[in-house]
């Protein structure tokens, strides 16, 4: 390891030293999570090979590499964290409900919510995937058996959030409420080292990420914003924008953290979309916490993500985040939904990929 690089272990210990009286439990939990994601990274690099590790049970969809890896990643997260004594309960996208730490293990003072393999459908085509996690303080030890209610708190109460990106390099992005730092896995020494200290999202951007195929389903404020961007220098924004969409929340988030931009997974009018598509507790909340700590903003379109009070552990919400000035513009458009031009419902036009708004 080059001289001067700081490992995650050293980083967490130094953070503990800045808080006299700290027990060390929190830094130990962060390092346990890092170990779990290193194991998952190893499995992800094997791709379809992991599909041979098990078979789908009765009534489940046919086995595919990404479904197998979802289950493998979930098992790794649970097995690596529940025995440590740091957690009281866990919640995952792969679980129907809360998973209390077994009575055979000591229960700790934290709760862990996580998506073990975000963007897992990208495994089939070898695109980036990742693990997202959120840490909350557990209720007092005498509060009884852990339950769903323990997790139903706004994201502003998170004490830690992060994600690991499994791409050309394995990256860990972490916040404990005092900024955002990025770490790269050095495989020669088997440790994460600090490579992206104090990550910041610029207030302004000329890039946005959205699934443009859903244009006809978007609410009017979102269509107004996107069409204005697509109109470029000739439109009301007076400048050109770039559009990208990876369909992996962790990959799009990392891109925005390093280059700026705005991400939109908005509410739409399809019945199956409900109130949104992004899981609040183990998707939108940790990403919003990271983004805000990096100087950006995160909204559902109508309210700050971190202020949403959950009504169920698997609740899904719209998610818009990134460069602050663009997010605030989108929020303003939601407050004035009838403003702006009329829209042609056609997705494709003869002049370019998208027909400009108002034609």
Secondary structure, DSSP 8 states (H G I E B T S, - for coil): --TT--BHHHHHHHHHHTSTT--SHHHHHHHHHHHHHHHHHHHHTTGGGGGGG----TTS----HHHHHHHHHHHHHHHHHTTSSSEEEEEETTSSS-EE--TTS---SEEEEEEEEETGGGGGGT--EEEEEEEEE---GGG-S--GGGG-S-GGG-SEEEEEEESSSEEEEEESSS-EEEEEEETTTTEEEEEE-S----S--SEEE--GGGGGGB-HHHHHHHHHHHTGGGSTT-S--EEE--S-HHHHHHHHHHH--EEEE--BS-GGGTT-SEEIIIIIHHHHHHHHHTT-EEE-SSSBGGG---SSTT-EE-EEEESHHHHHHHHHHHHTTT-S------S--SSSSS--TT-
